[in-house]
Each structure stands twice: as structure tokens, then as C-alpha cells.
Amino acid sequence: MPLSEHEQKLLEQLEKQLHEDDPKFANSMGSDPGRSWSTRHVVIGVLGALAGVFLLLVGVTLQSIFVGVLGFIVMGGGVYFATMRSSSAAKDGAKGSTGKPGKPRSSFMSNLEERWDERRRGEP
């Protein structure tokens, strides 16, 4: 069910206020497609996590604490790497939210801000 026009205006006001009050949090919660997870990171991270699980099981089978702990660390590192966002994508996302004219901004929040600014200026 779509939002009414009044509800959309309220949502836009809340988003703008959030950006003014805490821009770092607002940017981290935005749905910027440039800041999505890298497929390479996910694949390598999942493979690392699986290798860690394998090492953990080998450590349990051999009753070797060192191998088990090493497997747990590798597994945790793989999960961390899989959920990491690439630095180049994060930099591109930060550049896109600067608001400089002439540069296309593709994030959801930026589009909402643009529409809000156009309404305040009276543009159709």
C-alpha cells in the first residue's frame, strides 16, 4: 500500500532532519547501490569460512586445541571479509553524496534530498 502525499512529505522531512542531525549515521543507513557488498569479497569470505570450519573439525578430530583455535580464527576472518564492503565502493559512495552539481547522484537518500530541495525552491 503506497504512502499518502502527506505521509511522503513527513518521511522526507524526517530523512532531511536525520541527515542534518547525524549525517554519518544517515549515510550508513542509506540504500546507496555504490556501497553494496562486493561479490569477490563474499565468495572469498565464504570460502575462508568453510576452510575455517574444516580446520575446526580437523582440530576436534585430532584433539588439537591449536588447530581448532586456528580454524575458529580463520572462520571468523572469512565471515568478516565476506561482510566487509570494498573501500573503492565506499569511496565512490561518499563522493556521490557530496551534493556537487554536475555529478550524478544515484543513492535513494540523495534522490529524496534532491526532490525535497526542488519542492522548497518551487520547481515542478
N, C-alpha and C positions, 0 to 999 in steps of 0.2 A: 504494500500500500504506500503510495507516494506521499511525501510530506506536503502539507498545505503551504501556500505562499508565506503566510505569517510564520510558520514553523521553520521554513527555509531561511527567512531573514534572521530569526532568533539564533539558529545554528551558525549562520555566517558571522553574526555579532560575537557569539561565544568563541568561535575559532579565531577571530581577529583579536579579541581580548587575550586569549591564550597566547597568541604569537607575541603580543606586546608585553605580557607579564613574564613569560618564560619561553623565549624563542628556542632555546636548546631542547627543552622537553617537547615543544610543539614540532620541531623538525624531526626529532627521533620517533615521534608517533605518526608522522605523515606517511602517506602511501606513495612515496616517490618511487617510480619504477626504476630510476637510475641507481637506487640504493638496495636493489634486491640481491639475493644471495647468488653467488657465482656457482655455476654448475660444476666447474672444476673443483672448487672448494668442497662442495657437497660430496662429489664422487671420491675425492682423495680422503676426506674426513670419514666417510662410511667405510672405506677400505681400511683405514687406520684403526677405526673402532673394531672392525671384525678381526683384524690382526691382534688387537689387544685382548679381545675375548678368547681368541685361540691361545695366546700366550698365558692368559689367566687359567684356562682349562689345563694346559700343559703343566703349569706350575702346581695346580691342585693334584694332577695325576702323579707327578714326580715327587710330590710333597716338598716342593722347594718354595720357600717363602719369597726368596729373591725374584724368581721367575714370575710368581703370582703377582707380586707388587709391581714389577716391571710391566706386566700385562695390563694391570689396572691403570697405570700411568699412561701407557700407550693408548688404551681405550678412551680415557678421559681426554687426552690430547686430540684424538681423532674426532670426538664429538665437538670439542671446542673449535677445531679447524673447520668442521662442517658447518657450524653455525656462525662463523666469522663472516663478515662482509668484506669484500675486497676493498682495498684502500683507494684504488683508482675510481671505483664506482662511488665511494663515499665522497671523494673529492669532486667528482662530476656533479653529484647531488648537491653539494654545498655551493658550487658555482651556479647551479641553476636556480638557487633560491636567493640570489643576491638582489634581484629586482632590477637589474640594469636593463634599460630599454635596448631593443635590438636583438637581445638574446632570447631564444625561445625557452619558455619555462614549461615543463611538462608535468610537474607534480600536481596532484589533486589539490593540495592546500594552496599552491601558487595560483591555480586557476580560480579557486574561490576568492582569493585575495584580489585578483585582477577584476573579477566580476563585481566585487564589493566596491573597489575604487571607482569603477565605471559608473556604478549606481550613485555614488556620492557626488561624482562630478556631473551627473545628469546625462551621461551618454547612453544611447539605447543599446 
